[in-house]
Amino acid sequence: MFSDFNKVPLPYNEPVKSYAPGTSERKEIKAMLEKMRSEEVDIPMVIGGQRVRTDKKVRIRPPHDLAHTLGYFHQGGEEHVKMAIDAALSARKQWQAMSWQDRAAIFLKAADLISGPYRAKINAATMLGQSKTVFQAEIDSACELADFLRFNVYYMSQIYTEQPKSEHGIWNRMEYRPLEGFVYALTPFNFTAIAGNLPSSPAMMGNVVVWKSSNSQVYAARVIMEIFEEAGLPDGVINLMFVSGPVAGKVILTHPDFAGLHYTGSSAVFNTLWKNIGENISKYKSYPKIVGETGGKDFVIAHPSADRQALVTALVRGAFEYQGQKCSAASRAYIPESMWPEVKEKVIAELKTVKMGAVEDFTNFLSAVIDEASFDKLASYIDNAKKDPGIELIYGGGYDKTKGYFIEPTVIRAEDPKYVTMCEELFGPVLTVYVYPDNAWTETLELVDSTSPYALTGAVFSRDRYAVEEANQALRNAAGNYYINDKPTGAIVGQQPFGGARASGTNDKSGSYLNLLRWVSPRTIKENFVPPTDYRYPFMEEA
Ligand code: NAD
């Protein structure tokens, strides 16, 4: 309808750089890693554009190199949460009055800063702070974050052009107002792109935001904030604070102007937040929008007709890239009996070639898990599995936290398809395999669907189209992102909008217009150019 009305640049997916030996990007990132390792940064909160420091400084170390110090961040308390809310509310009037084209320009500029002058910095920060290999950092903090920003600008313009029809003499309009209050963005450690997207997507739609990053992602979060500021984001629109989740919740979730929650993280924390919101519902001026993308127990199921090498590659990449710390990581696999000996041999052979260590050494495929709590949790699941007579250790099972939080890529085979590691999210490099009888395809599909409370991602491998079709139907509600003959990780903005249902979240598909719609409260405007001047209708006249 308004196709030529202030068209925004067409979005595209940021090309992924290879970092192969001899490339300029490799040289640049190596130099940046060295520089960042050589300095200790002091990271204040950013509230209303002010740098806010406290007397509680928390040390930041690379999870793979615990002896090294990257810097310190300033931990805040309740007063800083209040300060962030006040700063957001003071910025609200001016920000929501700014034209959407100007808001778009800020975020488009941020995307170009990320893909250009800040690329090495944001990638190096993600590598050092979150122990991502250069490739994992590139697809996350550079490419996916730039994609979120560019695609969201495009979807925003699409939403604004969506208008109701008007009869003669009347003009009907839909005004996509921002929410009346502030949005709370609460972000996880595992994706810098998500940390950037959760505060920026509501802000793009005209909202003001209080952002609490994960303590384990502060090192890259401050680069995101730096980029937003350089792109021209006015003070107070996004306020970055470093406080504990419960402290933030206590102030935010009881505030009358709390208007929305944009969350990604574990299901358990989301459940607590939702419950708190419910308990405080009478305190709010509006019903808050609640968006949460949460945990997963993502499956790979192979039909006897599956291409074995493709399956093996999907398992190795899907389960172990970024140490299995992706919400989409393959963590339970269902392999037919006839195929298992060959698949097992190939997985072991591949994993033997996998190197684990510091991300600064580019030959490593895996690095450390995020923190000690995660390390200890994984180690205890592995210990329990080793002791269980129903478990066969196929590969790995070792762990060591002397230098960093290293857990070997581990594959176990469970006799019981409902064994604990087939059902619960471990969030680490552990893959559990269940071997099923070849003639039990239908029953195994049912098992996949009913084993875990989650429904985030899943993959089916088959060359038999009838089997694919049966799986498509049987697993319709088992995954919000469903893959046929591909690994269940690596969703790309604009191509595979991401999110799951059941215990995996509200499925509002980050990086799509569906998500942006949650951050508006539309006002319908009807204007009558020649309004009636007599209350009587024709039917009321005498015959
Ligand atoms: P987490 O639940 O530990 O933390 C998420 C955020 O909540 C962090 O900022 C944390 O500080 C905060 N938090 C922790 N406890 C809190 C409490 N009691 N009250 C309020 N806030 C609290 O998650 P994480 O370890 O950072 O991330 C991993 C989890 O995120 C996994 O479960 C993973 O599946 C999920 N995840 C989901 C998606 C998705 O799109 N579905 C994407 C990435 C990660």
Residues whose N, C-alpha, C, O or C-beta is under 5 A from the ligand:
A	BS01	NAD	L186 T187 P188 F189 K212 S213 S214 N215 G245 P246 G249 T264 G265 S266 S267 V269 E293 T294 G295 G296 C327 S504
